[in-house]
Amino acid sequence: MKTSTIFAICGIICGLLSAMLGLTGKPWQAGLFGLAAGIWCIATLIMDRRDGDDD
């Protein structure tokens, strides 16, 4: 599995967890996981643009 795929999965998980925490009324935890999701998405874009064979 490529590293960028793993990064994308982590970003999706952090985004879903952020939404769950936001709906349960924990705003600062939701914000932290939202920030983590954004960082994972940026890392995914960087890894994907590198076009390396990182299987």
Phi, psi and omega per residue, in radians:
M1 nan 2.369 -3.116
K2 -1.254 2.628 3.136
T3 -1.084 -0.668 -3.135
S4 -1.138 -0.545 3.082
T5 -1.181 -0.739 3.108
I6 -1.109 -0.729 3.109
F7 -1.082 -0.722 3.135
A8 -1.112 -0.721 3.114
I9 -1.098 -0.746 3.110
C10 -1.099 -0.685 3.101
G11 -1.105 -0.730 3.114
I12 -1.136 -0.762 3.139
I13 -1.097 -0.777 3.116
C14 -1.115 -0.670 3.110
G15 -1.127 -0.760 3.117
L16 -1.159 -0.700 3.116
L17 -1.141 -0.652 3.097
S18 -1.096 -0.765 3.117
A19 -1.110 -0.733 3.124
M20 -1.083 -0.798 3.133
L21 -1.138 -0.646 3.102
G22 -1.127 -0.679 -3.140
L23 -1.267 -0.412 3.131
T24 -1.583 0.038 3.035
G25 1.528 0.503 3.093
K26 -2.032 1.435 -2.961
P27 -1.179 -0.700 -3.058
W28 -1.304 -0.563 3.062
Q29 -1.188 -0.686 3.097
A30 -1.098 -0.689 3.108
G31 -1.113 -0.712 3.115
L32 -1.127 -0.758 3.124
F33 -1.236 -0.523 3.030
G34 -1.142 -0.722 3.079
L35 -1.109 -0.750 3.109
A36 -1.087 -0.690 3.116
A37 -1.096 -0.714 3.105
G38 -1.105 -0.718 3.126
I39 -1.134 -0.744 3.108
W40 -1.083 -0.672 3.138
C41 -1.164 -0.706 3.092
I42 -1.122 -0.749 3.111
A43 -1.095 -0.641 3.102
T44 -1.094 -0.784 3.125
L45 -1.086 -0.732 3.136
I46 -1.117 -0.797 -3.133
M47 -1.127 -0.668 -3.117
D48 -1.218 -0.621 3.140
R49 -1.288 -0.405 3.110
R50 -1.150 -0.480 3.094
D51 0.990 0.573 3.125
G52 -1.534 2.800 3.066
D53 -1.573 1.565 -3.105
D54 -1.955 0.822 -3.130
D55 -1.138 nan nan
